[in-house]
Amino acid sequence: MDGTYVRVGGQWRYLFRAVDKHGRLIASMLSDRRDAGAAYRFLRKALRVVRDYPPSSITTDKLASYPKAIRRLQSEGLLPQDVEHRTSKYLNNIIEADHGALKRVTRPTRGFQTMKTAAATLMGFEAMRMIRRGHCIQRKRRATGEIRLVSQLFGLAA
């Protein structure tokens, strides 16, 4: 789990992103703040996506908001108590390297005007990148993988 900055309405906004150990996107969320409340909302969103296979560890950078959000989720019972929280920039290399690829796609936009359009456009960029990488394709090529991916990213009912 990590984040990067995106320019929206002339100001820098924070884009939270989480990937699994294979580099597949779990969730992303655009926020105007990088505080404990935003980290909590993002982690709760990501945990809903992976509720069938909860994480055994969560790797973040050393931002103080992440441990607070993880403890809150554990106290609410949404995250198992035995989940290991690791703070290491070296263990986060998968997502750190992926930020550069996302920045290359967003740079030609020269920033976004509103949070709504920024979030929608970024979700589209992420969906296209995942389809291109084959993260949604199952052993037998069917449309169900793509439908599940679009449903997961955009919250649509398939």
C-alpha positions in Angstrom: 0.0 0.0 0.0 1.4 3.4 -1.0 0.3 6.6 -2.5 1.4 9.3 -4.9 0.3 12.9 -5.6 -1.9 14.1 -8.5 -2.6 17.6 -9.5 -6.3 18.5 -9.2 -7.7 22.0 -9.6 -4.2 23.5 -9.3 -3.5 21.7 -6.0 -1.8 18.5 -5.1 -4.1 15.7 -4.0 -3.2 12.3 -2.6 -3.9 9.0 -4.6 -3.9 6.0 -2.3 -3.2 2.7 -4.1 -2.9 -0.9 -2.9 -1.6 -3.9 -4.9 -1.2 -7.5 -4.0 2.1 -9.4 -4.0 1.7 -10.1 -7.8 1.3 -6.4 -8.6 -2.4 -6.5 -9.3 -4.3 -3.5 -8.2 -6.6 -4.1 -5.2 -8.0 -0.6 -4.7 -7.3 3.1 -5.3 -8.8 6.2 -3.8 -8.2 9.9 -4.4 -8.2 12.1 -1.3 -7.7 15.7 -0.6 -5.9 14.8 2.7 -3.3 12.3 3.8 -4.4 11.8 7.3 -5.6 8.9 9.5 -9.2 9.3 8.5 -8.3 9.0 4.8 -6.0 6.1 5.4 -8.8 4.4 7.4 -11.4 4.9 4.6 -8.9 3.6 2.0 -7.9 0.5 4.0 -11.6 -0.3 4.7 -12.3 0.0 1.0 -9.3 -2.3 0.1 -10.3 -4.9 2.7 -13.8 -5.1 1.3 -12.3 -6.0 -2.1 -10.1 -8.8 -0.5 -12.6 -10.0 2.1 -12.4 -13.6 0.7 -8.7 -13.7 1.2 -7.6 -11.3 3.9 -4.0 -10.1 3.9 -1.4 -11.7 6.2 0.7 -8.6 6.1 0.4 -4.9 5.0 3.5 -3.1 3.8 3.4 0.7 3.9 5.7 3.6 4.0 6.5 5.3 7.4 3.5 7.6 7.4 2.1 7.9 10.9 -1.5 7.6 9.7 -1.2 4.0 8.6 -0.6 2.4 12.0 -3.5 4.4 13.5 -5.8 3.2 10.7 -4.7 -0.4 11.0 -5.2 -0.4 14.8 -8.7 1.1 14.4 -9.7 -1.6 11.8 -8.4 -4.3 14.1 -10.3 -2.9 17.1 -13.5 -2.8 15.0 -12.9 -6.4 13.9 -12.6 -5.6 10.2 -8.9 -6.7 10.1 -7.5 -9.8 11.9 -5.3 -9.1 14.9 -2.5 -11.3 13.5 -1.9 -9.1 10.4 1.7 -7.9 10.3 2.2 -4.2 9.5 5.6 -3.7 7.9 7.0 -0.2 7.2 9.7 -0.6 4.6 10.2 1.3 1.4 12.2 -1.6 0.0 9.4 -4.1 0.5 7.1 -1.7 -1.3 9.1 -1.7 -4.6 6.2 -3.3 -6.6 3.9 -0.3 -6.1 6.7 2.3 -6.0 7.8 1.2 -9.5 4.2 1.3 -10.7 3.8 5.0 -9.7 6.1 5.9 -12.5 4.0 4.1 -15.1 0.9 5.8 -13.8 2.6 9.2 -13.8 3.5 8.7 -17.5 -0.1 8.2 -18.3 -1.4 11.1 -16.3 1.3 13.6 -17.2 -0.3 14.5 -20.7 -3.5 15.5 -18.9 -1.6 18.3 -17.2 -3.7 18.0 -14.1 -7.4 17.6 -13.6 -10.1 20.2 -13.0 -12.2 18.5 -10.3 -11.9 15.6 -7.9 -14.9 13.8 -9.6 -13.3 13.9 -13.0 -9.9 13.1 -11.6 -11.2 10.0 -9.8 -13.1 8.8 -12.8 -10.2 9.3 -15.2 -7.7 7.6 -12.9 -10.0 4.6 -12.5 -10.2 4.3 -16.3 -6.4 4.5 -16.5 -6.1 1.8 -13.9 -8.7 -0.4 -15.6 -7.0 -0.2 -19.0 -3.6 -0.9 -17.5 -4.9 -4.0 -15.7 -6.6 -5.3 -18.8 -3.4 -4.7 -20.9 -1.4 -6.6 -18.3 -3.8 -9.5 -18.3 -4.7 -9.3 -14.6 -8.3 -9.9 -15.2 -8.0 -12.8 -17.7 -8.6 -16.3 -16.3 -7.2 -19.6 -17.7 -10.0 -19.8 -20.3 -10.5 -16.5 -22.1 -14.0 -15.3 -21.0 -15.6 -12.0 -20.5 -16.3 -12.7 -16.8 -12.8 -11.7 -15.8 -13.1 -8.3 -17.4 -16.7 -7.9 -16.0 -15.4 -8.7 -12.5 -12.6 -6.2 -12.9 -14.8 -3.4 -14.1 -17.3 -4.2 -11.4 -14.5 -4.1 -8.8 -13.0 -0.9 -10.0 -16.1 1.1 -10.7 -18.5 -0.4 -8.2 -21.0 -1.5 -10.9 -23.3 -4.4 -10.6 -22.4 -7.1 -13.3 
